[in-house]
Amino acid sequence: MIPIYSQKNRIKFIVVIIALIIGAATITYTNILVNKLAEREQELVQLYAKGLRYMISAPSDDNIVFIEEEILSSNHTVPVILTDDKENILDSKNINLPENISEERKNELLQHEIEKMKGQHTPIVVPWGEGSENYVFYKDSALLAQLRYYPYVQLLVIACFASMAYFAFSYSRRAEQNRVWVGLAKETAHQLGTPLSSLMAWYEYIKASPKFEREPIVEELGKDIRRLEIITERFSNIGSVPLLRDENILQVTQNAINYLQNRISKKVDFSVSSSFSPDITAKVNVPLFDWVIENICKNAVDAMEGKGSITLQLLLLGKSSIALDITDTGKGIPKSKMASVFLPGFTTKKRGWGLGLALAKRIIDNYHDGKLYVKWSEVGKGTTFRIVLNR
């Protein structure tokens, strides 16, 4: 098994956990800063209220001028509104209002601001004269409000860049995989070409010899040579756009099974059935489609340890699609491995490369514009693979 693919989900999980930790740390640290700034602003408003109290109770002297200039006027950030006990507006600071508006409109906007301030902070009571009270309403400064949302904006920007990087990396990885697939396939087809030509020559020589006349082995040898030609054609088609034709899908499936039956365990029973008329067609490339059936069925035989049954059932899916369900009576696929069966390198066999199902999915999804997926599987009972093709 190839480690990079077998550990793919675990690596993703670790990356997500790290990202969540970083995000939580960022939000926590920012909230600490926000709370400290909020406390500072509250102290500033408290000082503003105390200054008002002192101005009311203290005699007129230089201290009043100091308080007004250094305390009351020093607040340049925190929006505050001073009202009487009936919430009639007496004064306001750091409230952005449109220019050249009427007093009525100004009071209306300030009353709206007071409602917002009530939702953020409890107003500060300032004794004013005999038995009366004024109220100082205030809300967070623009800086504090921005700082509250800053970590979320920061995380959103980071997530956008991370997503872009992920998709770019995935595209690059898929392109690299495609080049590897194509290069391997073309080289395999090239390497098969020379011995295949020699085998064809020997087959013709043996076939013409009287010594081997009527020998069944000669005919079987011819079938295997033709099979090798098909395999070579399959590898040649990888990386190029295969020609899809309207083929009798029932006949194509039956032909693929007929070939397999003579070359695997006799203890495996095959059955092919169809829920529609025998002349229904689907768009397939026969050599590549045979390859898909062969890979799935051989994996099924391995899962059944050479003993059991494989059922192939053709179904209509609406007016535009045909499904082929391939069901075996093997050991099934655990749910934990369901998402990995089509990954290159995934295999449960000691000597397997783990490329059969990955190649089958590539042929169906990429070259036939269809779908190949695990429809059902239960440990100890078997598995059903579904192939969806276009009519």
ABEGO torsion letter per residue (X at the ends): XBAAAAAAAAAAAAAAAAAAAAAAAAAAAAAAAAAAAAAAAAAAAAAAAAAAAAAAABBBBAAAAAAAAAAAAABAABBBBBBBAAGBBABBBGBBBBBGBBAAAAAAAAAAAAAAAAAABBBBBBBBEBGBBBBBBBBBBAAAAAAAAAAAAAAAAAAAAAAAAAAAAAAAAAAAAAAAAAAAAAAAAAAAAAAAAAAAAAAAAAAABAAABGBAAAAAAAAAAAAAAAAAAAAAABGBBBBBBBBBAAAAAAAAAAAAAAABBAABBBBBBBABBAABBBBBBAAAAAAAAAAAAAAAAAAAGGBEBBBBBBBBBEAABBBBBBBBABAEBBAAAAAAAABBGBBABAABAGAAAAAAAAAAAAAAGBBBBBABBBBGAEBBBBBBBBX
